[in-house]
């Protein structure tokens, strides 16, 4: 199973913070980021990076999750 995890950097040089939620689809992760009040925009040619006018960054990471049934 694959989930999508969102990381957030509040300003250039800051450490990435990982949101606690994971999303089952890339589209769900996009909707979450695009609903943020700081209105991040997707960077050209990628589905995994967003940036705001003030330099905040959002990154979507694809994570494989294996359950005991899949081992």
N, C-alpha and C positions, 0 to 999 in steps of 0.2 A: 504494500500500500504506500502511496506517496501523499504527503501533506505539504502545505506551503506555510512557512514561518516568516514573519515579518520582523525585520530589524530596523531600528530607528537611530539616527545620529542627529542630535539637536543642533549641532554647529560643527564647522570644519575643525578637525583635530580631536573631537570628542570620541569617546568609545561608543561602539554600537551597543544599543540596548535591545534585548530580545523581548518581543511581546509574548505574553503567556499563552495566547490563543494560537491555534494552528487551523488552517483552512483546508477543506477537502478538495477545493478546485482553485485554479489560478484566478478564475474570474471572481470568486469570493474574496480572495486577497486583494485584487484590484479594487473591488467595491469598497472594502474597508479603508484602504489608503485614500481613495478618491473622496470619501466622505469626511475626511479630517478637516477641521476648520481652517487650517493653514493652506488649503487648496494646492496640494502637490501636483505636479505635472509629470507625466511619463517622459523619460528621456528618449530621444530619437533612437530607433533601431533596437529597442530592447523592451521586453515585457517584465523585467525584474528590477528596474531602478526608477525611482521617482525623486524629484527635487523641488523645493519651494524657492520662491524669489529671495528668501532670507537665508538660504544655504542649508536648510534642513534636508536630510536625506532619508529615504526609505528604501530598503532592499528586501526583495522576496527571495527566500532560499527554498529550493525543492529538497525535501528530506524523505528518505526511504525509511519506512517503519515496518519492521518485521514482527509479526505476532508469533506466539508459540506454535500455532498451526502451520506457519510458513517455514519453520526452521527445519 
